[in-house]
Amino acid sequence: MRWLILSFILLLSPIITFSQLPAGISAHQGPIYTSSVLGFANITALSVNYSTCLPNGSSLQLNVILEANTPTNTYYFWLQNVASFNGSELFFADNVWNSTLPAANMTQVYGKGGIINGIYVYTFYHMHYSLPLAFYMMINESYNSSGVTVYFNYIIVQNGSNLTPSSIVTFDKVFIPIS
């Protein structure tokens, strides 16, 4: 089996216009083969316009395309590690989309979340935050003959004037069966 992970970080406002898409970092010159992707955010100011989804919110996303090759098939999964800001609250979420075919759904994915409209979804950990806010977001994967396990992680480095010891928090562990 070969595994491929490509990453990019998007900071999207709640109301998206064509001039705002896409934003972030992406690998266009070829695949990057790795089992971990790390993103860092250092937020010193944050201004959000009204949104119907999050009235006072926005999100920062670490997006990864995972390619899983078997002797007979190739599968693609879009992994999202999301930090969402709503007022002075911060929460982390993850999503797994089956991108193998148009309109492909997730059917057998195991983690702390659940499948909603064919997409694996999990939301975790509301906390109060103050600026400046600095943190890492990580997506790690490991595999065996029956599938791939994806770990969604974060590390809070600074929350306001509080500098915190670096410790990795794995807020979700998702197993994707590959046949």
N, CA and C atoms as an extended XYZ file, in Angstrom:
537
Properties=species:S:1:pos:R:3:atomname:S:1:resname:S:1:resid:I:1 pbc="F F F"
N         0.833       -1.180        0.000 N   MET     1
C         0.000        0.000        0.000 CA  MET     1
C         0.876        1.241        0.000 C   MET     1
N         0.418        2.273       -0.688 N   ARG     2
C         1.078        3.579       -0.642 CA  ARG     2
C         0.067        4.581       -0.134 C   ARG     2
N         0.531        5.525        0.664 N   TRP     3
C        -0.345        6.539        1.237 CA  TRP     3
C         0.176        7.906        0.826 C   TRP     3
N        -0.709        8.779        0.530 N   LEU     4
C        -0.360       10.116        0.082 CA  LEU     4
C        -1.127       11.116        0.911 C   LEU     4
N        -0.423       12.108        1.402 N   ILE     5
C        -1.102       13.177        2.113 CA  ILE     5
C        -0.644       14.497        1.516 C   ILE     5
N        -1.588       15.311        1.106 N   LEU     6
C        -1.336       16.676        0.663 CA  LEU     6
C        -2.040       17.600        1.638 C   LEU     6
N        -1.469       18.733        1.936 N   SER     7
C        -2.101       19.591        2.938 CA  SER     7
C        -2.183       21.025        2.463 C   SER     7
N        -3.124       21.727        3.046 N   PHE     8
C        -3.213       23.157        2.901 CA  PHE     8
C        -4.049       23.697        4.038 C   PHE     8
N        -3.804       24.940        4.405 N   ILE     9
C        -4.538       25.583        5.480 CA  ILE     9
C        -5.389       26.675        4.858 C   ILE     9
N        -6.638       26.730        5.239 N   LEU    10
C        -7.545       27.751        4.736 CA  LEU    10
C        -8.093       28.551        5.899 C   LEU    10
N        -8.081       29.861        5.784 N   LEU    11
C        -8.766       30.710        6.735 CA  LEU    11
C        -9.899       31.357        5.967 C   LEU    11
N       -11.102       30.941        6.252 N   LEU    12
C       -12.255       31.399        5.506 CA  LEU    12
C       -13.143       32.244        6.396 C   LEU    12
N       -13.656       33.303        5.855 N   SER    13
C       -14.653       34.066        6.579 CA  SER    13
C       -15.994       33.369        6.401 C   SER    13
N       -16.965       33.646        7.271 N   PRO    14
C       -18.234       32.955        7.168 CA  PRO    14
C       -18.988       33.232        5.870 C   PRO    14
N       -18.841       34.406        5.299 N   ILE    15
C       -19.487       34.727        4.037 CA  ILE    15
C       -18.418       34.668        2.959 C   ILE    15
N       -18.540       33.728        2.038 N   ILE    16
C       -17.498       33.482        1.048 CA  ILE    16
C       -17.895       34.115       -0.273 C   ILE    16
N       -16.974       34.875       -0.842 N   THR    17
C       -17.179       35.404       -2.183 CA  THR    17
C       -16.117       34.791       -3.077 C   THR    17
N       -16.320       34.883       -4.390 N   PHE    18
C       -15.367       34.262       -5.311 CA  PHE    18
C       -13.966       34.827       -5.154 C   PHE    18
N       -13.820       36.072       -4.764 N   SER    19
C       -12.487       36.649       -4.607 CA  SER    19
C       -11.766       36.073       -3.396 C   SER    19
N       -12.482       35.388       -2.499 N   GLN    20
C       -11.865       34.833       -1.303 CA  GLN    20
C       -11.441       33.382       -1.479 C   GLN    20
N       -11.717       32.762       -2.596 N   LEU    21
C       -11.411       31.348       -2.795 CA  LEU    21
C       -10.317       31.160       -3.814 C   LEU    21
N        -9.454       30.182       -3.719 N   PRO    22
C        -9.048       29.553       -2.479 CA  PRO    22
C        -7.982       30.383       -1.799 C   PRO    22
N        -7.703       30.086       -0.568 N   ALA    23
C        -6.637       30.741        0.181 CA  ALA    23
C        -5.858       29.657        0.890 C   ALA    23
N        -4.582       29.870        1.078 N   GLY    24
C        -3.824       28.905        1.853 CA  GLY    24
C        -2.604       28.387        1.145 C   GLY    24
N        -2.102       27.283        1.641 N   ILE    25
C        -0.891       26.659        1.145 CA  ILE    25
C        -1.280       25.326        0.523 C   ILE    25
N        -0.711       25.017       -0.621 N   SER    26
C        -1.049       23.775       -1.296 CA  SER    26
C         0.179       23.240       -2.010 C   SER    26
N         0.221       21.937       -2.232 N   ALA    27
C         1.306       21.316       -2.988 CA  ALA    27
C         0.804       21.036       -4.396 C   ALA    27
N         1.316       21.759       -5.386 N   HIS    28
C         0.872       21.586       -6.767 CA  HIS    28
C         1.929       20.932       -7.647 C   HIS    28
N         3.152       20.839       -7.184 N   GLN    29
C         4.243       20.321       -8.011 CA  GLN    29
C         4.404       18.821       -7.904 C   GLN    29
N         3.489       18.172       -7.246 N   GLY    30
C         3.576       16.726       -7.107 CA  GLY    30
C         3.196       16.300       -5.720 C   GLY    30
N         3.016       15.030       -5.515 N   PRO    31
C         2.577       14.546       -4.199 CA  PRO    31
C         3.676       14.648       -3.158 C   PRO    31
N         3.240       14.744       -1.932 N   ILE    32
C         4.124       14.702       -0.775 CA  ILE    32
C         3.749       13.450       -0.001 C   ILE    32
N         4.681       12.544        0.179 N   TYR    33
C         4.415       11.311        0.901 CA  TYR    33
C         4.866       11.479        2.342 C   TYR    33
N         3.911       11.433        3.265 N   THR    34
C         4.202       11.610        4.677 CA  THR    34
C         3.080       10.992        5.491 C   THR    34
N         3.329       10.735        6.752 N   SER    35
C         2.285       10.208        7.620 CA  SER    35
C         1.765       11.261        8.590 C   SER    35
N         2.323       12.481        8.558 N   SER    36
C         1.896       13.551        9.458 CA  SER    36
C         1.927       14.893        8.749 C   SER    36
N         0.961       15.725        9.096 N   VAL    37
C         0.917       17.098        8.591 CA  VAL    37
C         0.669       18.005        9.788 C   VAL    37
N         1.409       19.104        9.858 N   LEU    38
C         1.355       20.025       10.989 CA  LEU    38
C         1.106       21.427       10.475 C   LEU    38
N         0.190       22.140       11.096 N   GLY    39
C        -0.053       23.541       10.795 CA  GLY    39
C         0.064       24.352       12.069 C   GLY    39
N         0.525       25.601       11.960 N   PHE    40
C         0.690       26.474       13.122 CA  PHE    40
C        -0.104       27.747       12.903 C   PHE    40
N        -0.775       28.221       13.944 N   ALA    41
C        -1.516       29.484       13.889 CA  ALA    41
C        -1.084       30.357       15.055 C   ALA    41
N        -0.834       31.617       14.761 N   ASN    42
C        -0.533       32.627       15.778 CA  ASN    42
C        -1.475       33.790       15.508 C   ASN    42
N        -2.545       33.881       16.247 N   ILE    43
C        -3.600       34.855       15.997 CA  ILE    43
C        -3.487       35.975       17.014 C   ILE    43
N        -3.232       37.185       16.515 N   THR    44
C        -3.120       38.340       17.394 CA  THR    44
C        -4.320       39.274       17.275 C   THR    44
N        -5.086       39.149       16.193 N   ALA    45
C        -6.312       39.933       16.007 CA  ALA    45
C        -7.278       39.099       15.183 C   ALA    45
N        -8.565       39.196       15.507 N   LEU    46
C        -9.569       38.427       14.787 CA  LEU    46
C       -10.846       39.257       14.719 C   LEU    46
N       -11.290       39.516       13.509 N   SER    47
C       -12.522       40.270       13.290 CA  SER    47
C       -13.430       39.430       12.412 C   SER    47
N       -14.686       39.270       12.824 N   VAL    48
C       -15.611       38.393       12.131 CA  VAL    48
C       -16.889       39.156       11.812 C   VAL    48
N       -17.363       38.995       10.585 N   ASN    49
C       -18.657       39.538       10.196 CA  ASN    49
C       -19.746       38.544       10.540 C   ASN    49
N       -20.980       38.995       10.542 N   TYR    50
C       -22.115       38.136       10.870 CA  TYR    50
C       -22.258       37.005        9.862 C   TYR    50
N       -22.578       35.808       10.358 N   SER    51
C       -22.817       34.638        9.520 CA  SER    51
C       -24.042       33.904       10.036 C   SER    51
N       -24.798       33.280        9.148 N   THR    52
C       -25.946       32.497        9.598 CA  THR    52
C       -25.504       31.177       10.220 C   THR    52
N       -24.310       30.671        9.843 N   CYS    53
C       -23.810       29.414       10.421 CA  CYS    53
C       -23.266       29.628       11.826 C   CYS    53
N       -22.359       30.549       11.969 N   LEU    54
C       -21.800       30.939       13.264 CA  LEU    54
C       -21.977       32.448       13.382 C   LEU    54
N       -22.945       32.926       14.155 N   PRO    55
C       -23.224       34.363       14.174 CA  PRO    55
C       -22.008       35.233       14.480 C   PRO    55
N       -21.117       34.775       15.315 N   ASN    56
C       -19.906       35.531       15.634 CA  ASN    56
C       -18.679       34.686       15.347 C   ASN    56
N       -18.708       33.881       14.274 N   GLY    57
C       -17.679       32.879       14.141 CA  GLY    57
C       -16.942       32.823       12.831 C   GLY    57
N       -15.848       32.092       12.884 N   SER    58
C       -15.024       31.786       11.717 CA  SER    58
C       -14.269       30.503       12.033 C   SER    58
N       -13.533       29.988       11.050 N   SER    59
C       -12.784       28.764       11.305 CA  SER    59
C       -11.436       28.805       10.613 C   SER    59
N       -10.527       28.057       11.161 N   LEU    60
C        -9.214       27.835       10.582 CA  LEU    60
C        -9.114       26.336       10.357 C   LEU    60
N        -8.755       25.916        9.136 N   GLN    61
C        -8.800       24.502        8.806 CA  GLN    61
C        -7.449       23.994        8.311 C   GLN    61
N        -7.094       22.810        8.759 N   LEU    62
C        -5.981       22.059        8.194 CA  LEU    62
C        -6.634       20.964        7.358 C   LEU    62
N        -6.510       21.065        6.041 N   ASN    63
C        -7.151       20.146        5.108 CA  ASN    63
C        -6.104       19.250        4.473 C   ASN    63
N        -6.412       17.963        4.380 N   VAL    64
C        -5.479       16.979        3.854 CA  VAL    64
C        -6.243       16.025        2.937 C   VAL    64
N        -5.659       15.696        1.797 N   ILE    65
C        -6.191       14.635        0.957 CA  ILE    65
C        -5.361       13.384        1.231 C   ILE    65
N        -6.027       12.333        1.663 N   LEU    66
C        -5.386       11.056        1.932 CA  LEU    66
C        -5.688       10.122        0.771 C   LEU    66
N        -4.643        9.591        0.161 N   GLU    67
C        -4.799        8.605       -0.908 CA  GLU    67
C        -4.401        7.244       -0.350 C   GLU    67
N        -5.301        6.275       -0.495 N   ALA    68
C        -5.034        4.918       -0.040 CA  ALA    68
C        -5.072        3.990       -1.246 C   ALA    68
N        -3.952        3.322       -1.507 N   ASN    69
C        -3.857        2.398       -2.640 CA  ASN    69
C        -3.855        0.968       -2.143 C   ASN    69
N        -4.693        0.146       -2.754 N   THR    70
C        -4.684       -1.292       -2.524 CA  THR    70
C        -4.293       -1.948       -3.848 C   THR    70
N        -4.082       -3.239       -3.884 N   PRO    71
C        -3.742       -3.881       -5.162 CA  PRO    71
C        -4.812       -3.685       -6.249 C   PRO    71
N        -6.062       -3.458       -5.842 N   THR    72
C        -7.139       -3.370       -6.845 CA  THR    72
C        -7.818       -2.013       -6.939 C   THR    72
N        -7.654       -1.148       -5.944 N   ASN    73
C        -8.380        0.128       -5.935 CA  ASN    73
C        -7.528        1.253       -5.364 C   ASN    73
N        -7.927        2.472       -5.680 N   THR    74
C        -7.363        3.669       -5.069 CA  THR    74
C        -8.516        4.459       -4.470 C   THR    74
N        -8.339        4.884       -3.216 N   TYR    75
C        -9.364        5.632       -2.501 CA  TYR    75
C        -8.793        6.991       -2.110 C   TYR    75
N        -9.666        8.020       -2.104 N   TYR    76
C        -9.275        9.367       -1.699 CA  TYR    76
C       -10.209        9.834       -0.594 C   TYR    76
N        -9.627       10.381        0.456 N   PHE    77
C       -10.399       10.902        1.571 CA  PHE    77
C        -9.924       12.318        1.882 C   PHE    77
N       -10.867       13.216        2.038 N   TRP    78
C       -10.572       14.605        2.400 CA  TRP    78
C       -10.721       14.692        3.913 C   TRP    78
N        -9.617       14.986        4.602 N   LEU    79
C        -9.577       15.081        6.052 CA  LEU    79
C        -9.537       16.546        6.450 C   LEU    79
N       -10.346       16.937        7.423 N   GLN    80
C       -10.362       18.317        7.906 CA  GLN    80
C       -10.190       18.343        9.419 C   GLN    80
N        -9.188       19.069        9.886 N   ASN    81
C        -9.007       19.380       11.295 CA  ASN    81
C        -9.370       20.855       11.418 C   ASN    81
N       -10.408       21.172       12.182 N   VAL    82
C       -11.005       22.505       12.170 CA  VAL    82
C       -10.954       23.128       13.558 C   VAL    82
N       -10.414       24.335       13.642 N   ALA    83
C       -10.526       25.163       14.847 CA  ALA    83
C       -11.596       26.211       14.543 C   ALA    83
N       -12.660       26.204       15.318 N   SER    84
C       -13.765       27.144       15.084 CA  SER    84
C       -13.835       28.148       16.223 C   SER    84
N       -14.027       29.391       15.833 N   PHE    85
C       -14.103       30.499       16.776 CA  PHE    85
C       -15.522       31.046       16.745 C   PHE    85
N       -16.158       31.110       17.900 N   ASN    86
C       -17.497       31.676       17.995 CA  ASN    86
C       -17.515       32.579       19.217 C   ASN    86
N       -17.504       33.891       18.968 N   GLY    87
C       -17.354       34.830       20.070 CA  GLY    87
C       -16.005       34.622       20.710 C   GLY    87
N       -15.988       34.353       22.021 N   SER    88
C       -14.726       34.088       22.717 CA  SER    88
C       -14.541       32.601       23.002 C   SER    88
N       -15.300       31.757       22.306 N   GLU    89
C       -15.194       30.309       22.488 CA  GLU    89
C       -14.457       29.680       21.311 C   GLU    89
N       -13.633       28.674       21.618 N   LEU    90
C       -12.875       27.920       20.628 CA  LEU    90
C       -13.259       26.459       20.769 C   LEU    90
N       -13.527       25.801       19.645 N   PHE    91
C       -13.718       24.362       19.687 CA  PHE    91
C       -13.067       23.739       18.473 C   PHE    91
N       -12.707       22.463       18.616 N   PHE    92
C       -12.070       21.724       17.537 CA  PHE    92
C       -13.056       20.705       16.988 C   PHE    92
N       -12.972       20.470       15.694 N   ALA    93
C       -13.845       19.510       15.024 CA  ALA    93
C       -13.040       18.807       13.946 C   ALA    93
N       -13.552       17.670       13.496 N   ASP    94
C       -12.938       17.011       12.350 CA  ASP    94
C       -14.028       16.451       11.456 C   ASP    94
N       -13.685       16.342       10.185 N   ASN    95
C       -14.571       15.786        9.171 CA  ASN    95
C       -13.750       14.862        8.285 C   ASN    95
N       -14.391       13.807        7.798 N   VAL    96
C       -13.786       12.913        6.816 CA  VAL    96
C       -14.798       12.752        5.688 C   VAL    96
N       -14.370       13.117        4.486 N   TRP    97
C       -15.205       13.016        3.294 CA  TRP    97
C       -14.621       11.939        2.388 C   TRP    97
N       -15.466       11.128        1.804 N   ASN    98
C       -15.024       10.172        0.800 CA  ASN    98
C       -15.002       10.898       -0.538 C   ASN    98
N       -13.818       11.161       -1.060 N   SER    99
C       -13.658       11.892       -2.326 CA  SER    99
C       -13.304       10.958       -3.474 C   SER    99
N       -13.503        9.657       -3.299 N   THR   100
C       -13.110        8.687       -4.311 CA  THR   100
C       -13.889        8.884       -5.601 C   THR   100
N       -15.185        9.066       -5.508 N   LEU   101
C       -16.052        9.279       -6.666 CA  LEU   101
C       -16.984       10.447       -6.382 C   LEU   101
N       -17.505       11.099       -7.419 N   PRO   102
C       -18.519       12.122       -7.164 CA  PRO   102
C       -19.693       11.508       -6.395 C   PRO   102
N       -20.136       12.210       -5.385 N   ALA   103
C       -21.269       11.790       -4.543 CA  ALA   103
C       -20.984       10.532       -3.731 C   ALA   103
N       -19.709       10.165       -3.541 N   ALA   104
C       -19.376        9.011       -2.697 CA  ALA   104
C       -19.640        9.383       -1.239 C   ALA   104
N       -20.129        8.457       -0.465 N   ASN   105
C       -20.433        8.691        0.937 CA  ASN   105
C       -19.531        7.865        1.832 C   ASN   105
N       -19.464        8.267        3.082 N   MET   106
C       -18.810        7.464        4.101 CA  MET   106
C       -19.870        6.505        4.629 C   MET   106
N       -19.529        5.234        4.774 N   THR   107
C       -20.495        4.283        5.297 CA  THR   107
C       -19.973        3.552        6.528 C   THR   107
N       -18.701        3.193        6.542 N   GLN   108
C       -18.127        2.467        7.663 CA  GLN   108
C       -16.873        3.186        8.141 C   GLN   108
N       -17.076        4.150        9.021 N   VAL   109
C       -15.973        4.885        9.620 CA  VAL   109
C       -16.200        4.846       11.119 C   VAL   109
N       -15.137        4.605       11.881 N   TYR   110
C       -15.282        4.434       13.311 CA  TYR   110
C       -14.438        5.456       14.052 C   TYR   110
N       -15.062        6.216       14.934 N   GLY   111
C       -14.395        7.217       15.756 CA  GLY   111
C       -15.371        7.698       16.808 C   GLY   111
N       -15.101        8.842       17.405 N   LYS   112
C       -15.984        9.396       18.428 CA  LYS   112
C       -17.221       10.059       17.829 C   LYS   112
N       -17.150       10.412       16.549 N   GLY   113
C       -18.258       11.103       15.897 CA  GLY   113
C       -19.208       10.155       15.219 C   GLY   113
N       -19.915       10.678       14.230 N   GLY   114
C       -20.873        9.885       13.490 CA  GLY   114
C       -20.976       10.359       12.059 C   GLY   114
N       -21.735        9.629       11.270 N   ILE   115
C       -21.908        9.963        9.861 CA  ILE   115
C       -23.200       10.749        9.702 C   ILE   115
N       -23.071       11.945        9.139 N   ILE   116
C       -24.211       12.814        8.872 CA  ILE   116
C       -24.176       13.166        7.394 C   ILE   116
N       -25.236       12.823        6.688 N   ASN   117
C       -25.323       13.084        5.247 CA  ASN   117
C       -24.111       12.544        4.489 C   ASN   117
N       -23.634       11.374        4.871 N   GLY   118
C       -22.528       10.727        4.170 CA  GLY   118
C       -21.152       11.250        4.523 C   GLY   118
N       -21.043       12.119        5.538 N   ILE   119
C       -19.770       12.707        5.961 CA  ILE   119
C       -19.551       12.368        7.430 C   ILE   119
N       -18.339       11.914        7.774 N   TYR   120
C       -18.013       11.675        9.177 CA  TYR   120
C       -17.751       13.027        9.845 C   TYR   120
N       -18.383       13.268       11.012 N   VAL   121
C       -18.306       14.563       11.694 CA  VAL   121
C       -18.116       14.335       13.192 C   VAL   121
N       -17.225       15.136       13.797 N   TYR   122
C       -17.059       15.123       15.248 CA  TYR   122
C       -16.659       16.519       15.709 C   TYR   122
N       -17.262       16.975       16.810 N   THR   123
C       -16.932       18.274       17.398 CA  THR   123
C       -16.520       18.058       18.846 C   THR   123
N       -15.473       18.760       19.256 N   PHE   124
C       -14.864       18.517       20.563 CA  PHE   124
C       -14.432       19.823       21.213 C   PHE   124
N       -14.526       19.873       22.495 N   TYR   125
C       -13.826       20.788       23.382 CA  TYR   125
C       -14.074       22.267       23.139 C   TYR   125
N       -15.044       22.764       23.827 N   HIS   126
C       -15.252       24.211       23.867 CA  HIS   126
C       -14.357       24.778       24.963 C   HIS   126
N       -13.659       25.847       24.662 N   MET   127
C       -12.846       26.514       25.673 CA  MET   127
C       -12.886       28.004       25.422 C   MET   127
N       -12.733       28.776       26.455 N   HIS   128
C       -12.637       30.227       26.310 CA  HIS   128
C       -11.236       30.552       25.812 C   HIS   128
N       -11.145       31.490       24.873 N   TYR   129
C        -9.823       31.895       24.417 CA  TYR   129
C        -9.696       33.411       24.487 C   TYR   129
N        -8.461       33.846       24.607 N   SER   130
C        -8.098       35.259       24.568 CA  SER   130
C        -6.950       35.409       23.594 C   SER   130
N        -6.817       36.596       23.059 N   LEU   131
C        -5.715       36.873       22.141 CA  LEU   131
C        -4.541       37.448       22.912 C   LEU   131
N        -3.327       37.171       22.510 N   PRO   132
C        -2.959       36.341       21.365 CA  PRO   132
C        -3.202       34.863       21.657 C   PRO   132
N        -3.495       34.128       20.594 N   LEU   133
C        -3.752       32.697       20.677 CA  LEU   133
C        -2.821       32.005       19.693 C   LEU   133
N        -2.064       31.040       20.180 N   ALA   134
C        -1.144       30.288       19.318 CA  ALA   134
C        -1.366       28.801       19.545 C   ALA   134
N        -1.454       28.046       18.436 N   PHE   135
C        -1.673       26.613       18.554 CA  PHE   135
C        -1.215       25.898       17.289 C   PHE   135
N        -1.014       24.597       17.429 N   TYR   136
C        -0.714       23.711       16.318 CA  TYR   136
C        -1.942       22.837       16.059 C   TYR   136
N        -2.133       22.482       14.809 N   MET   137
C        -3.119       21.477       14.420 CA  MET   137
C        -2.354       20.394       13.672 C   MET   137
N        -2.677       19.130       13.955 N   MET   138
C        -1.961       18.020       13.315 CA  MET   138
C        -2.946       16.960       12.847 C   MET   138
N        -2.572       16.313       11.750 N   ILE   139
C        -3.260       15.113       11.296 CA  ILE   139
C        -2.182       14.061       11.075 C   ILE   139
N        -2.319       12.919       11.755 N   ASN   140
C        -1.386       11.806       11.614 CA  ASN   140
C        -2.161       10.589       11.129 C   ASN   140
N        -1.472        9.701       10.432 N   GLU   141
C        -2.115        8.467        9.986 CA  GLU   141
C        -1.196        7.290       10.192 C   GLU   141
N        -1.817        6.142       10.386 N   SER   142
C        -1.103        4.869       10.393 CA  SER   142
C        -2.013        3.860        9.715 C   SER   142
N        -1.437        2.803        9.194 N   TYR   143
C        -2.264        1.845        8.456 CA  TYR   143
C        -1.839        0.421        8.761 C   TYR   143
N        -2.791       -0.467        8.494 N   ASN   144
C        -2.524       -1.899        8.524 CA  ASN   144
C        -3.298       -2.514        7.367 C   ASN   144
N        -3.339       -3.812        7.281 N   SER   145
C        -3.943       -4.463        6.117 CA  SER   145
C        -5.454       -4.255        6.019 C   SER   145
N        -6.100       -3.845        7.093 N   SER   146
C        -7.555       -3.655        7.033 CA  SER   146
C        -7.986       -2.210        6.876 C   SER   146
N        -7.075       -1.259        7.015 N   GLY   147
C        -7.471        0.134        6.827 CA  GLY   147
C        -6.469        1.111        7.385 C   GLY   147
N        -6.912        2.354        7.457 N   VAL   148
C        -6.061        3.446        7.924 CA  VAL   148
C        -6.704        4.091        9.148 C   VAL   148
N        -5.857        4.413       10.133 N   THR   149
C        -6.306        5.137       11.320 CA  THR   149
C        -5.778        6.558       11.217 C   THR   149
N        -6.676        7.521       11.394 N   VAL   150
C        -6.325        8.937       11.310 CA  VAL   150
C        -6.490        9.552       12.692 C   VAL   150
N        -5.467       10.274       13.136 N   TYR   151
C        -5.466       10.939       14.436 CA  TYR   151
C        -5.582       12.445       14.208 C   TYR   151
N        -6.575       13.068       14.834 N   PHE   152
C        -6.760       14.517       14.771 CA  PHE   152
C        -6.292       15.104       16.101 C   PHE   152
N        -5.321       16.024       16.027 N   ASN   153
C        -4.646       16.525       17.220 CA  ASN   153
C        -4.552       18.047       17.210 C   ASN   153
N        -4.316       18.600       18.399 N   TYR   154
C        -3.960       20.010       18.519 CA  TYR   154
C        -3.054       20.193       19.728 C   TYR   154
N        -2.341       21.318       19.745 N   ILE   155
C        -1.526       21.732       20.889 CA  ILE   155
C        -1.759       23.221       21.084 C   ILE   155
N        -2.251       23.630       22.249 N   ILE   156
C        -2.378       25.053       22.576 CA  ILE   156
C        -1.038       25.503       23.155 C   ILE   156
N        -0.449       26.517       22.539 N   VAL   157
C         0.843       27.039       22.984 CA  VAL   157
C         0.651       28.291       23.826 C   VAL   157
N        -0.287       29.154       23.409 N   GLN   158
C        -0.556       30.394       24.142 CA  GLN   158
C        -2.039       30.711       24.056 C   GLN   158
N        -2.614       31.085       25.196 N   ASN   159
C        -4.002       31.523       25.273 CA  ASN   159
C        -4.012       32.803       26.096 C   ASN   159
N        -4.064       33.957       25.403 N   GLY   160
C        -3.930       35.238       26.084 CA  GLY   160
C        -2.528       35.387       26.627 C   GLY   160
N        -2.423       35.778       27.876 N   SER   161
C        -1.093       35.942       28.480 CA  SER   161
C        -0.549       34.621       29.013 C   SER   161
N        -1.343       33.559       28.948 N   ASN   162
C        -0.909       32.255       29.471 CA  ASN   162
C        -0.153       31.463       28.416 C   ASN   162
N         1.111       31.198       28.699 N   LEU   163
C         1.889       30.269       27.887 CA  LEU   163
C         1.704       28.895       28.498 C   LEU   163
N         1.345       27.927       27.683 N   THR   164
C         1.037       26.604       28.222 CA  THR   164
C         2.102       25.608       27.810 C   THR   164
N         2.342       24.596       28.639 N   PRO   165
C         3.284       23.548       28.245 CA  PRO   165
C         2.751       22.815       27.015 C   PRO   165
N         3.637       22.441       26.141 N   SER   166
C         3.237       21.762       24.918 CA  SER   166
C         2.875       20.314       25.212 C   SER   166
N         1.612       19.998       25.007 N   SER   167
C         1.185       18.606       25.099 CA  SER   167
C         0.184       18.353       23.982 C   SER   167
N         0.358       17.238       23.306 N   ILE   168
C        -0.511       16.895       22.190 CA  ILE   168
C        -1.835       16.365       22.724 C   ILE   168
N        -2.932       16.929       22.227 N   VAL   169
C        -4.264       16.439       22.555 CA  VAL   169
C        -4.815       15.761       21.307 C   VAL   169
N        -5.043       14.460       21.393 N   THR   170
C        -5.688       13.729       20.304 CA  THR   170
C        -7.175       13.729       20.614 C   THR   170
N        -7.928       14.564       19.890 N   PHE   171
C        -9.341       14.691       20.213 CA  PHE   171
C       -10.216       13.717       19.436 C   PHE   171
N        -9.684       13.093       18.385 N   ASP   172
C       -10.438       12.048       17.699 CA  ASP   172
C        -9.476       11.093       17.012 C   ASP   172
N        -9.849        9.832       17.010 N   LYS   173
C        -9.100        8.752       16.343 CA  LYS   173
C       -10.110        8.045       15.455 C   LYS   173
N        -9.902        8.114       14.138 N   VAL   174
C       -10.871        7.620       13.176 CA  VAL   174
C       -10.275        6.462       12.385 C   VAL   174
N       -10.992        5.340       12.344 N   PHE   175
C       -10.548        4.208       11.556 CA  PHE   175
C       -11.390        4.136       10.287 C   PHE   175
N       -10.709        4.099        9.123 N   ILE   176
C       -11.364        4.000        7.818 CA  ILE   176
C       -11.012        2.634        7.233 C   ILE   176
N       -11.981        1.720        7.159 N   PRO   177
C       -11.695        0.405        6.565 CA  PRO   177
C       -11.406        0.547        5.071 C   PRO   177
N       -10.393       -0.139        4.597 N   ILE   178
C       -10.041       -0.147        3.176 CA  ILE   178
C       -10.044       -1.606        2.718 C   ILE   178
N       -10.836       -1.894        1.701 N   SER   179
C       -10.882       -3.287        1.230 CA  SER   179
C       -10.326       -3.391       -0.177 C   SER   179
